[in-house]
Amino acid sequence: MAFNVLKFAREVRTEASRVTWPKGKETVQLTGIVLAMVVATSLFFLAVDGIIGAAMRALFGAGG
């Protein structure tokens, strides 16, 4: 089974033309949503880490 580079390139181009690309405004909105979720997730894990750290310090009496 031989690999035909030209056929592959044509198929890639055909598939790429079928893609529905987002508009600029939609891209900006989705980027904002992703950044907000990253910040929210970071704050969540910061809080969880602080709680677990405090529990470990209380339990074992070590750390600072």
C-alpha positions in Angstrom: 0.0 0.0 0.0 1.9 3.1 -1.3 1.5 6.5 0.3 0.5 9.1 -2.3 1.6 12.6 -1.1 -0.3 14.5 -3.7 -3.6 12.6 -3.0 -3.1 13.2 0.7 -2.5 17.0 0.1 -5.7 17.2 -2.0 -7.7 15.4 0.7 -6.3 17.7 3.4 -7.2 20.8 1.4 -10.7 19.5 0.7 -11.3 18.7 4.4 -9.9 22.1 5.5 -12.3 23.9 3.2 -15.2 22.1 5.0 -14.2 23.5 8.4 -16.4 26.2 9.8 -13.9 28.8 11.2 -15.1 31.0 14.1 -15.5 34.8 13.5 -13.2 37.2 15.3 -15.8 38.2 17.9 -16.5 34.6 18.7 -12.8 33.9 19.1 -12.4 36.8 21.5 -15.4 35.6 23.6 -14.2 32.0 23.7 -10.7 33.1 24.7 -12.2 35.2 27.5 -14.2 32.2 28.7 -11.1 30.0 28.7 -9.0 32.5 30.6 -11.8 33.0 33.2 -12.0 29.2 33.7 -8.2 29.0 34.0 -8.2 31.6 36.7 -11.2 30.0 38.5 -9.5 26.6 38.4 -6.2 28.1 39.6 -8.0 29.7 42.6 -9.8 26.5 43.4 -6.6 24.5 43.5 -4.8 27.2 45.5 -7.6 27.1 48.1 -7.6 23.3 48.2 -3.8 23.2 48.5 -4.0 25.7 51.4 -6.7 23.7 53.2 -4.8 20.4 52.8 -1.6 22.1 53.8 -3.2 23.5 56.9 -4.7 20.1 57.8 -1.3 18.4 57.4 0.4 21.0 59.6 -2.4 20.7 62.2 -2.2 16.9 62.1 1.5 16.4 62.1 2.6 19.7 63.7 5.3 20.3 61.1 5.9 23.0 58.5 5.7 26.7 58.5 
